[in-house]
Amino acid sequence: LKDFAPISQVFIAANVLAVPTEVPVKSVADLAALARANPGKLSYGHAGVGTSQHLAGELFKHMAHVEIASVPYRGTTALMPDLLAGRITMSFANIVNVVPLARQGKLRALAITSIKRSPLAPELPTMAESGYPGFEAVPWFGLVAPAGTPQDVIERLHAETVKTLALPEVRKKFDELGIEPVGNTPAEFAAVIKKEIPEWAKVIKDAGIKLGN
């Protein structure tokens, strides 16, 4: 908040809660019930400590009041074989990795972690719609400048970012990658950062996550 001047959030890449097809659940409610019936026996894979997938899992555990073992991997791609094989019970994995496999019947996608449904998979309910109001856990990328950058420079960079995000070839590439362009204003981006810092600080503290875990 003190070191950077927000320019614009560029895009979000939502995660999807997915389970192997042999896990006997059809919804997030079913999964939570299964976890409560088997405390500590279920596991979730994630892309590494502190990633959005990891924090999404901890947020789910907190909101659902369940105990599920955390299994870190070196990225989403590394965990997919174990998820497909049923060696882990679930994962909050990137939408690009999950949706094609779900549509092929190789995984079961239960919900998306963004606050709104994704145009890339409109059939998927959000976690909020699935019984967890306020649940949002999406990796996002944005542009910032050093604090003290002149406002006219910030405004020009923002304008150029919005213009670039509107280009058809950029939109096409983003669609292929499964990411959603944003292009919000510096003030809106600053509000996102300010809102998320205390929210994730609480999740991290409650879960006991530390650097080097």
C-alpha positions as CSV (number, residue, x, y, z in Angstrom):
1,L,0.0,0.0,0.0
2,K,2.9,2.4,0.7
3,D,5.5,1.3,-1.8
4,F,3.4,1.0,-5.0
5,A,1.1,3.1,-7.1
6,P,-1.6,0.9,-8.7
7,I,-2.1,1.3,-12.4
8,S,-4.6,-1.4,-13.4
9,Q,-5.5,-5.0,-12.7
10,V,-4.8,-6.7,-16.0
11,F,-6.5,-10.1,-15.7
12,I,-7.7,-12.8,-13.4
13,A,-7.3,-16.6,-13.8
14,A,-10.0,-18.3,-11.8
15,N,-9.5,-21.7,-10.0
16,V,-12.0,-24.5,-10.1
17,L,-12.7,-27.0,-7.3
18,A,-12.4,-30.4,-8.9
19,V,-12.4,-34.0,-7.7
20,P,-11.5,-37.3,-9.4
21,T,-14.6,-39.0,-10.9
22,E,-14.5,-41.8,-8.4
23,V,-15.0,-39.5,-5.5
24,P,-18.7,-39.9,-4.6
25,V,-19.8,-36.3,-4.7
26,K,-21.7,-34.1,-7.1
27,S,-21.6,-30.8,-5.3
28,V,-19.5,-28.7,-2.9
29,A,-22.1,-29.5,-0.2
30,D,-21.5,-33.2,-0.9
31,L,-17.8,-32.7,-0.6
32,A,-18.0,-30.9,2.7
33,A,-20.3,-33.6,4.1
34,L,-17.8,-36.3,3.0
35,A,-14.9,-34.3,4.7
36,R,-16.9,-34.0,7.9
37,A,-17.6,-37.8,7.9
38,N,-13.9,-38.5,7.3
39,P,-11.9,-35.9,9.3
40,G,-8.3,-35.7,8.2
41,K,-8.7,-38.5,5.7
42,L,-9.3,-36.4,2.6
43,S,-6.5,-34.4,0.9
44,Y,-6.2,-31.5,-1.5
45,G,-3.4,-30.8,-3.9
46,H,-2.2,-27.3,-4.6
47,A,0.5,-25.5,-6.6
48,G,2.7,-24.7,-3.6
49,V,2.6,-22.9,-0.3
50,G,1.1,-19.4,-0.5
51,T,-0.4,-19.9,-4.0
52,S,-4.0,-19.0,-4.6
53,Q,-4.8,-22.7,-4.9
54,H,-3.3,-23.3,-1.4
55,L,-5.1,-20.4,0.2
56,A,-8.4,-21.3,-1.5
57,G,-8.1,-24.8,0.1
58,E,-7.5,-23.2,3.5
59,L,-10.4,-20.8,3.0
60,F,-12.6,-23.7,2.2
61,K,-11.5,-25.7,5.2
62,H,-12.2,-22.6,7.4
63,M,-15.6,-21.8,6.0
64,A,-16.8,-25.4,5.8
65,H,-15.3,-26.3,9.2
66,V,-13.5,-29.4,7.9
67,E,-10.1,-30.9,8.3
68,I,-8.4,-31.8,4.9
69,A,-4.7,-32.6,4.5
70,S,-2.7,-30.2,2.4
71,V,-0.4,-31.7,-0.3
72,P,1.9,-29.2,-2.0
73,Y,3.2,-29.7,-5.6
74,R,5.5,-27.7,-7.9
75,G,2.7,-26.1,-9.8
76,T,-0.7,-27.1,-11.1
77,T,0.6,-29.2,-13.9
78,A,2.6,-31.4,-11.5
79,L,-0.5,-32.3,-9.4
80,M,-2.8,-33.2,-12.3
81,P,-1.6,-36.8,-12.7
82,D,-2.3,-37.5,-9.0
83,L,-5.7,-35.8,-9.1
84,L,-6.7,-37.8,-12.2
85,A,-5.5,-41.0,-10.6
86,G,-7.4,-40.3,-7.4
87,R,-4.3,-40.2,-5.2
88,I,-5.6,-36.8,-3.8
89,T,-9.2,-36.1,-3.2
90,M,-9.5,-32.6,-4.6
91,S,-7.8,-29.6,-5.9
92,F,-8.5,-25.9,-6.5
93,A,-6.7,-25.9,-9.9
94,N,-6.5,-23.4,-12.7
95,I,-9.6,-23.3,-14.9
96,V,-7.5,-24.0,-18.0
97,N,-6.2,-27.3,-16.6
98,V,-9.6,-28.5,-15.2
99,V,-12.4,-27.6,-17.6
100,P,-11.2,-29.6,-20.7
101,L,-10.7,-32.7,-18.5
102,A,-14.0,-32.2,-16.9
103,R,-15.8,-31.9,-20.2
104,Q,-14.0,-35.2,-21.3
105,G,-15.4,-36.9,-18.2
106,K,-11.9,-37.4,-16.6
107,L,-12.6,-35.1,-13.7
108,R,-15.6,-33.6,-11.9
109,A,-15.7,-29.9,-11.6
110,L,-17.8,-28.6,-8.7
111,A,-17.5,-24.8,-8.5
112,I,-15.4,-21.9,-9.6
113,T,-13.6,-19.6,-7.1
114,S,-14.3,-16.2,-8.7
115,I,-17.1,-14.1,-7.4
116,K,-19.0,-14.3,-10.7
117,R,-19.4,-17.2,-13.1
118,S,-16.8,-17.5,-15.8
119,P,-17.7,-17.0,-19.5
120,L,-15.2,-19.8,-20.1
121,A,-17.3,-22.3,-18.1
122,P,-20.7,-20.6,-17.5
123,E,-22.2,-24.0,-16.4
124,L,-20.1,-24.0,-13.2
125,P,-21.6,-22.3,-10.1
126,T,-19.4,-20.1,-8.0
127,M,-18.3,-21.2,-4.5
128,A,-20.6,-18.4,-3.2
129,E,-23.6,-19.9,-5.1
130,S,-22.6,-23.3,-3.6
131,G,-23.2,-22.2,0.0
132,Y,-20.1,-20.2,0.8
133,P,-21.1,-16.5,0.6
134,G,-18.1,-14.2,0.0
135,F,-15.8,-17.0,-1.1
136,E,-13.4,-15.5,-3.6
137,A,-9.9,-16.9,-4.3
138,V,-8.5,-15.9,-7.7
139,P,-4.9,-15.3,-8.8
140,W,-4.7,-11.9,-10.5
141,F,-2.0,-9.9,-12.2
142,G,-1.7,-6.2,-12.4
143,L,0.6,-3.3,-13.2
144,V,2.0,-1.0,-10.5
145,A,4.6,1.8,-10.5
146,P,6.8,3.0,-7.7
147,A,5.0,5.2,-5.1
148,G,5.3,8.8,-6.0
149,T,5.0,8.3,-9.8
150,P,3.4,11.4,-11.2
151,Q,-0.4,11.0,-11.7
152,D,-0.3,11.9,-15.3
153,V,2.1,9.0,-16.0
154,I,-0.2,6.7,-14.0
155,E,-3.2,7.8,-16.1
156,R,-1.4,7.4,-19.4
157,L,-0.2,3.9,-18.5
158,H,-3.8,3.0,-17.4
159,A,-5.2,4.3,-20.7
160,E,-2.7,2.3,-22.7
161,T,-3.4,-0.8,-20.7
162,V,-7.2,-0.5,-21.3
163,K,-6.6,0.1,-25.0
164,T,-4.4,-2.9,-25.3
165,L,-6.8,-5.2,-23.4
166,A,-9.5,-4.2,-25.9
167,L,-7.5,-5.4,-28.9
168,P,-9.2,-8.4,-30.6
169,E,-5.9,-10.4,-30.8
170,V,-5.3,-9.9,-27.1
171,R,-8.8,-11.0,-26.2
172,K,-8.4,-14.1,-28.4
173,K,-5.1,-15.0,-26.7
174,F,-6.6,-14.5,-23.3
175,D,-9.6,-16.7,-24.2
176,E,-7.1,-19.4,-25.3
177,L,-5.3,-19.2,-22.0
178,G,-8.5,-19.2,-20.0
179,I,-8.0,-15.8,-18.4
180,E,-10.3,-12.9,-18.1
181,P,-9.2,-9.3,-18.8
182,V,-10.0,-6.6,-16.2
183,G,-8.6,-3.2,-16.9
184,N,-10.0,-1.4,-13.9
185,T,-9.0,2.1,-12.8
186,P,-6.1,2.9,-10.5
187,A,-8.5,3.7,-7.7
188,E,-10.5,0.4,-8.2
189,F,-7.2,-1.6,-8.3
190,A,-6.1,0.1,-5.1
191,A,-9.4,-0.8,-3.4
192,V,-8.9,-4.5,-4.4
193,I,-5.4,-4.6,-2.9
194,K,-6.6,-2.8,0.3
195,K,-9.5,-5.2,0.7
196,E,-7.6,-8.4,0.1
197,I,-4.6,-7.8,2.4
198,P,-6.5,-8.2,5.7
199,E,-8.7,-11.0,4.3
200,W,-5.8,-13.2,3.3
201,A,-3.8,-12.2,6.4
202,K,-6.5,-13.7,8.5
203,V,-6.6,-16.9,6.4
204,I,-2.8,-17.2,6.6
205,K,-2.8,-16.6,10.4
206,D,-5.6,-19.0,11.1
207,A,-4.0,-21.7,9.0
208,G,-0.6,-21.2,10.6
209,I,1.1,-20.7,7.2
210,K,4.7,-19.5,7.5
211,L,7.4,-18.8,5.0
212,G,9.4,-21.9,4.5
213,N,6.5,-24.3,5.3
